[in-house]
Every structure is written in C-alpha cells, then in structure tokens.
Amino acid sequence: MTQITNNLFDRVYEIVKKIPKGEIMTYGQVARMIGTRDARRVGQALHANKDKNVPCHRVVFADGTLAPGYAFGGAEEQKKKLLAEGVELEGEKVKMGSRIG
C-alpha cells in the first residue's frame, strides 16, 4: 500500500473506533467524515483491517445491508455482533434510523 492509502485507511479506522456500541454508520457517512465521497475506499479499508479493536461491524451500506465481505467472518458474524449490541434488524438489514451514529 502507498503512504496515501495508509493515511486514508488510518483515518477510516479512527472514525470507526468512535462509533458507540449499539450504533451504526454507513460507508458514505464515514467517507464524508474523512473528506471524501468515495464510500468504496472506506469498504476497502475496513476489509483490509486486521485490528479487532476497530468495530468494523458497525458500518453498513446506505440501505442497511450488512457487508458480505465483513473482515471477521462475513455478514452472518456481523449480524451476530450487531444484535448482541442491541441494533435492530429487519430481515438481513439494519433497521435504519433507529441507531445511526
């Protein structure tokens, strides 16, 4: 990875670490907080993450869909973690509007 990519990824991780337990953000929200509109780069950063202290499970798609490429076990593991934190789901999606950070 380049230095620019590392800096962007580090900024993503710092934002995601601040999402409170039981709340979620979208990839787009995280992107805007680091000064870009490129939500895909946020997804790339979270997929590349190896630090379990970064709560990647708290980031979802704009429509509430869970991440099939969740770095620590896929969407099913992400779902388990969110439910354990009290996040409401409707089927396989987060119930948007209830606990957005």
N, C-alpha and C positions, 0 to 999 in steps of 0.2 A: 504494500500500500504506500501511497505517496504521503508526504507530510500534510498536504491539504486534506486528503481523505482522513488521515488520523485525527486532525483537528476537528473536522466536521463530526466524525464518529464520537469523539470525546465530548463535544458539545451536546450531541444527542443523549449520551449516557448521563450527563449531568442533569439535563431536563427530566429524563425519565426517572432518575433517582428521587426526584422531588414530588412525584405523583403519590398522593397519600394512599394508604391501604384502603381498599374498598372503592376507589375511584378509578376512572379510566380517562385516557385521552386518545384522540385519533392520530394517525400518522401525519395528517395535514396540520393538526394543531401543533404537534411537536415541530414540524418543519417551519411553520411560521414563527415559532418562538426562537429558532436559531437563525432566522433571517432568510429563509428560502421558501419557495413554493413547491419544492421537489420532494413530495412525500415518499417517493420510491427510494430516495437516498436514506431516508430515515429507516425504511424497511430493511435496506441493505445493511445499515449499521447495526440494527437490532438482530438481524440474522447472523451477523459476524460476531456478535457479543459472546464472550466466554465467561464473563463475570456474573455469577449467580446473585450478586448483590444489586444488580441492575434489574428492576422489576419489569422486564420486557412484556410480561403477560398483561400489563395494564394498558397496553397500546393496541388499538383495534382499527379496522377500516372505518371509513366515514359512515357506512350504513350499519355499523355494529358487528360486522362479520369478524370472526376470530381468524387468526393468522395460521394458515395451513403449514407455513414454514417456521412456526414458533421454534426458536433455537433449542429449547429444553424439553422437547417431547411432542411437538405438534399441537394442533388445535385442541385435541382432547385433554391434554395436560394443561393447556392454557385455561380451558373451561373449568377444570377442577380447581385451579388456583383462584380464579375469579369468584367462583361460587363460595369457596372457603372464606373469602374476604367479604361476602355479602353482596356482591354485584348481582343484579337481577338479569336473567337471560330469558329471551323469548325464543324457544327452539334452540337454534345454534348461533344466535346473535345476542349481543348485549342489548338490553332494553335502553335505548338511547334517551338521554335527557334526565335520567334519574340520578346518576352519579358521575357526571363529567367534571374532570378537574379543570 
